Amino acid sequence: MSSQTDALLQVADAHVAYGKVEAVRAVNLEVRDGEIVTIIGANGAGKTTLLNAAMGIFPLKGSVRFAGKEISKLDIEDRVAAGLSLVPEHRELFATMNVEDNLLLGAFRIDKATAARSFEHVYTLFPRLKERRKQLAGTLSGGEQQMLAMGRALMGAPKLLMLDEPSLGLAPIIVADIFRIVGELKAAGVAVLLVEQNAQAALKIADRAYVMELGEFVLDGKASDIASNQRVVASYLGFQHESDSGI
């Protein structure tokens, strides 16, 4: 475990409960600057719950530090302002608004000059969004909607982007494109925390990985080591891509 000073995101002794049901138990997690970290695990393991709690959507018992500061008491908007951003599993776009207006919502906390640079960056990463910038979000394909959700999160120039099941329901060729872009984000200095049931694809691009079972991390280490672990191979690298229930 690294020290608090060199971890961009540090979650310590995290517990998240739905009523009397504890969905996340005693979890410790770190993401460092410019690093891709993935959390893999079966349906219902608690992966989505953990991301939502780190973002402030669910209450969390424990500590969440970001860029060296305790943020567990901050609201979602203040966490976004600090540089933390989440692309949720179901994307949550505004279907009756066009692409450009959806992107603009991601820039509500920044000045016009910075927003202009963010548009340029997002359109460079996702040229298809530029082509469809006046098209209603609800009429986009699934892959385009995922690109838009990622682009909206990037408009605020986050230090850490959390992605919840970005490949869910997408064709393999689109999945490859999404993961290529995640790699480009790392090259640009954006750290990524990736929840993904397509474990094989996630482990290929990640630096480190955590394996989550029944609300707890049961294994962590270098992604290459996790990918060759026989337990992981048997349990996770052959299953079909399913949706995380969020528990």
C-alpha positions in Angstrom: 0.0 0.0 0.0 1.4 3.4 -1.0 1.2 6.5 1.2 -1.6 8.9 1.1 0.6 11.5 -0.6 1.2 9.5 -3.8 -2.3 8.1 -4.3 -4.6 10.2 -6.4 -7.7 8.3 -5.0 -7.5 6.4 -1.8 -10.5 4.6 -0.3 -9.8 3.1 3.1 -11.9 0.7 5.2 -15.0 1.4 3.0 -18.4 0.0 4.1 -21.6 0.6 2.1 -24.9 -0.8 3.2 -28.4 -0.9 1.8 -30.5 -1.0 5.0 -29.1 -3.9 6.9 -27.4 -5.5 3.9 -23.7 -4.6 3.7 -22.9 -4.5 0.0 -19.3 -3.3 0.4 -17.1 -4.4 3.4 -13.7 -3.2 4.5 -12.5 -2.3 1.1 -9.2 -0.5 0.5 -8.4 0.8 -2.9 -5.9 3.1 -4.5 -5.5 4.7 -7.9 -2.3 6.7 -8.7 -1.7 9.5 -11.1 -1.8 8.4 -14.8 -2.7 4.8 -13.9 -5.4 2.5 -15.2 -6.9 0.3 -12.4 -9.6 -2.2 -13.0 -12.1 -3.9 -10.7 -13.3 -7.2 -11.9 -15.8 -9.6 -10.4 -19.1 -11.4 -10.9 -22.5 -9.9 -11.2 -23.6 -8.4 -7.9 -20.1 -8.3 -6.4 -20.4 -4.7 -5.3 -18.3 -3.0 -8.0 -20.9 -0.4 -9.1 -21.8 0.3 -5.5 -18.2 1.1 -4.7 -17.9 3.5 -7.6 -21.1 5.3 -6.7 -20.0 5.6 -3.1 -16.7 7.1 -4.1 -18.6 9.6 -6.2 -20.9 10.5 -3.3 -24.0 9.0 -4.7 -24.3 6.5 -1.9 -23.2 7.1 1.7 -20.0 5.5 2.6 -18.6 4.6 6.0 -14.8 5.0 5.9 -12.4 7.4 4.2 -12.2 8.7 0.7 -9.2 10.8 -0.1 -8.6 12.5 -3.5 -5.5 14.4 -4.4 -4.4 14.3 -0.8 -7.6 15.7 0.7 -10.5 14.0 2.5 -13.6 14.2 0.3 -16.0 11.8 2.0 -18.2 14.6 3.3 -18.2 16.6 0.0 -21.3 16.6 -2.3 -21.1 15.3 -5.8 -20.6 18.7 -7.5 -17.6 19.4 -5.2 -16.1 16.1 -6.0 -16.5 16.9 -9.7 -14.9 20.3 -9.2 -12.0 18.5 -7.4 -11.3 16.5 -10.5 -13.3 13.2 -10.0 -15.8 12.1 -12.6 -18.0 9.1 -13.1 -19.5 7.6 -16.3 -22.4 5.5 -14.9 -23.3 2.1 -16.2 -26.5 3.3 -17.9 -24.9 6.5 -19.2 -27.8 8.8 -18.1 -27.8 11.1 -21.1 -30.5 13.6 -21.9 -32.1 11.9 -24.8 -34.0 14.9 -26.1 -31.0 17.2 -26.1 -28.4 17.1 -28.9 -24.8 15.9 -28.6 -23.3 19.3 -28.1 -25.7 20.4 -25.4 -25.1 17.1 -23.5 -21.4 17.8 -23.7 -21.9 21.4 -22.5 -23.6 20.1 -19.3 -20.3 18.5 -18.4 -18.6 21.9 -18.6 -20.9 23.8 -16.3 -18.2 24.4 -13.6 -15.5 25.7 -16.0 -15.0 29.0 -17.9 -15.7 29.4 -21.6 -12.1 29.3 -22.7 -11.5 26.0 -20.9 -14.8 24.7 -22.2 -13.7 25.5 -25.7 -10.5 23.5 -25.2 -12.5 20.6 -23.7 -14.8 20.5 -26.8 -11.7 20.4 -29.0 -10.2 17.6 -26.9 -13.4 15.5 -26.8 -14.0 15.9 -30.6 -10.4 14.8 -31.2 -11.0 11.7 -29.1 -14.4 11.0 -30.5 -14.6 12.4 -34.1 -18.0 10.7 -34.5 -19.5 13.0 -31.9 -18.4 16.1 -33.8 -20.1 14.7 -36.9 -23.3 14.2 -34.9 -23.0 17.3 -32.6 -26.5 18.5 -33.6 -28.1 15.1 -33.4 -30.4 14.1 -30.5 -28.6 11.9 -28.0 -31.5 9.5 -27.9 -31.1 8.7 -31.6 -27.5 7.7 -31.3 -26.3 4.1 -31.5 -25.2 2.4 -28.3 -21.6 2.9 -29.0 -22.1 6.6 -29.8 -24.0 7.0 -26.6 -21.1 5.5 -24.6 -18.7 7.9 -26.4 -21.0 10.8 -25.5 -21.2 9.8 -21.9 -17.4 9.6 -21.7 -17.1 12.8 -23.6 -19.4 14.6 -21.2 -17.4 13.4 -18.2 -14.2 14.6 -19.8 -15.5 18.1 -20.5 -14.6 19.1 -16.9 -11.0 18.0 -17.4 -11.0 15.4 -14.6 -7.9 14.0 -13.0 -9.6 10.7 -12.5 -12.3 9.2 -14.7 -14.3 6.3 -13.3 -16.0 4.1 -15.9 -18.7 1.7 -15.0 -19.2 -1.1 -17.5 -18.3 0.9 -20.6 -18.4 -2.1 -22.9 -21.9 -3.2 -21.8 -24.1 -4.2 -24.7 -21.7 -3.0 -27.4 -20.4 -4.8 -30.5 -16.8 -6.1 -30.2 -15.4 -3.6 -32.7 -16.9 -0.7 -30.7 -15.6 -2.2 -27.5 -12.1 -2.2 -29.0 -12.5 1.4 -29.9 -13.6 2.4 -26.4 -10.7 0.6 -24.8 -8.3 2.2 -27.2 -9.5 5.6 -26.1 -9.1 4.6 -22.4 -5.5 3.9 -23.3 -5.2 7.3 -24.9 -6.6 9.0 -21.8 -3.8 7.4 -19.7 -1.2 8.7 -22.2 -2.7 12.1 -21.8 -2.3 11.9 -18.0 -5.8 11.0 -17.0 -6.1 8.2 -14.4 -8.9 5.7 -15.0 -10.7 3.5 -12.5 -12.5 0.9 -14.6 -15.3 -1.5 -13.5 -15.7 -4.0 -16.2 -17.1 -7.6 -16.5 -15.2 -8.1 -19.8 -12.3 -9.0 -17.6 -10.0 -10.1 -20.3 -10.2 -6.8 -22.1 -9.9 -4.8 -18.9 -6.8 -6.7 -17.7 -5.1 -6.1 -21.0 -5.1 -2.3 -20.6 -4.9 -2.0 -16.8 -1.8 -1.4 -14.8 -3.3 -3.0 -11.6 -6.4 -4.9 -10.8 -8.7 -5.8 -7.9 -10.9 -8.9 -7.8 -14.1 -8.3 -5.9 -16.4 -11.0 -4.5 -19.4 -10.5 -2.3 -18.5 -6.9 -1.4 -14.8 -7.6 -0.6 -11.5 -7.5 -2.5 -10.1 -11.1 -2.5 -7.1 -10.4 -4.7 -5.2 -7.5 -6.0 -1.9 -6.8 -7.8 -0.4 -6.1 -11.2 -3.0 -6.7 -14.0 -0.6 -9.1 -15.8 -0.3 -11.2 -12.6 -4.1 -11.2 -12.0 -4.6 -12.2 -15.6 -2.4 -15.3 -15.2 -3.8 -16.3 -11.8 -5.5 -19.7 -12.2 -8.4 -18.8 -9.9 -9.1 -15.7 -12.0 -8.8 -17.6 -15.3 -11.2 -20.2 -14.1 -13.7 -17.8 -12.6 -13.7 -14.7 -14.7 -11.9 -14.9 -18.0 -14.4 -17.2 -19.7 -17.8 -15.9 -18.7 -20.3 -14.0 -20.8 -20.5 -10.2 -20.4 -23.4 -9.4 -18.1 -24.7 -6.3 -16.3 -23.7 -5.6 -12.8 -26.8 -5.3 -10.7 -25.2 -2.5 -8.7 -25.2 -4.4 -5.4 
